[in-house]
């Protein structure tokens, strides 16, 4: 997936246009303007300091691994449903690696999924992300935007988020705009053009098998 620039433009369009769909509210129980206050000029300064970094593992771990991923990326789902579980058990949970997850927004659906994953804060973020990736083939192909947003709502409710809280999160236009700006800043800093991409102790590495990740991590731990 090398859709970075088109993804940025699409995500910003979503934020500025209230899901970029006219009449969506009447089809999916959303207000007529679901991203109230989101029409922020793209050139305006947006402070991203309030965005929480989603992390796992020991803060003082000798190795830091950053993942850039999109909830709508099949390769990202495959990584999280397989390789990541082994990495977490062997390196993150054991204090060897600090893991940072950063969302990439190639499309509006990934942005919506991110807003739901972040809806209950860091405590539930990775659990909700697991549900989103496990169900990706179902919710991402549910139909049009109204069907997809309803399937994402179901995931949120399954994670214990109440309806009112879900709607408040989805309608937080300022948060959506800030997330898009934050994504742009991060992607520019590390030259992210595809997902999943990884930054291992400051160096970009590609997606690979658990065995290959293990070699890289072990080399970093030994250095």
Phi, psi and omega in degrees: 000112179236061186244033187303305185294315179296327179293319177301312182297320180294318181295317179295322178297322178297312182297317183286336187248013178064064184070004176055031179223126175280137177079008182297324182302318182291341183266339188222027177063025174262151173299165182299327179237081190292338177252068182301132177078011185272350185283067179267133180301137184299330183276353181289150178290130177238122180277116183259008185294339182278350180289128182278129172286128180267114188230156172227151176097179183286136179299327183261022179299144182291342181236136175243128179239119177256131174251133170253120186214155175245136180294344179260005182270118180300324179294325177292318178298318180296318178298313184288328181279350184227278186305317184300323181299320178290318178298319181297313183294319188271332187236320184281310182291342181266003177084007182275329185229133168266124184252131178239128180252126179234128182284145172243135183248093175277341185203170182295329183293322176295324177294316179298316179299320179296319181294328176285318179300325182272359190297327181253015177084184185299331185299324183253357189303309185287329175294317178292321178300320176302315180296319180296316180289321179298323182262011186306316184295340180268305185289325183289343180244024185288343182139226178277187183302316180300319180292320181294316181295326178292323177293323177293324175300319180300320178296318178299316179293323177299329179277001176094013178272129180288160183301316182297319179293320178301313182294321178298319179294316182291335182265003182280085183295323179296319178295318180299314179297320180294319178298319180295317179296318178300316177300315180298317180298312181296315182296323178292317181302318186254007177062043183279122180233355180208164179228149352282145173237154186227145175242112183253109183047046175091351181249136180286133174230156183272168173293138182204178182290164177301318182300319180288321175299319181300318179298316180295315182293318179297322179295320178293320180293330181276341184280000000 
